[in-house]
């Protein structure tokens, strides 16, 4: 076409594969660490952080992904979620831990509306956990 500007030449993008993989590995390691802390700290989610770590590792490091899934404590949580079920023992432990930590927090917090909010959150999470499918032995 006369008068038309020549098509813009695309410059090849630098290889970002290694950088993206390194970022995903770092995010997976941080998520795994936070998930371990979340097992002991109320309101810091454990399973969602493990799922994030598993997704990061699946896209960046086959070795770390396999190690997470084969871990004796963390692996069953990820595998159970992937299967769509939760072990009965995990449900009971989670509900007991939630209520123990929430009730302890409610005793310390001086504001009545915060106490009510804490108990409402614990009740909602309990209902959610009870409604999840339980894995048969």
C-alpha positions, 0 to 999 in steps of 0.5 A: 500500500503506497504511503503506508508505514512499514510494518513494525519489526518485533524484537525477540523477547528475552528468555523469561522462562528461567526468571519466571521459574525462579519467581514461582519457586520463591513464591512456592517456598514462601507459601509453604513456609507461611502454611506451616506457620498457619498450622499454629497461628489462627486465621492464617490459612494453611490449605490455601497457601499449600495449594498456592505452593503446589500450583507454583511448584507444578509450573516451576519445579517437578522435584519440589512439587513431588516433594510437597505431595509426598511430604508426610504432613503437608502432602495429604492436605494437598492430595485430599483437596485435589481429590475433593475430600477431607479426612475425618481426622483433619476436619475434627482437628481443624474444628477443635483448633479453630474453636480453641483459638477463637474462644481464647482470643474472645476471652482476651479481646475487650470489645464485645462486637469483636467477640461476636465477630470472632464467634461468627467467623468460627461458626461459618468456618465450622459449617463450611468444614462440616459440609465438605465431603469426608474421605472414606478410609 
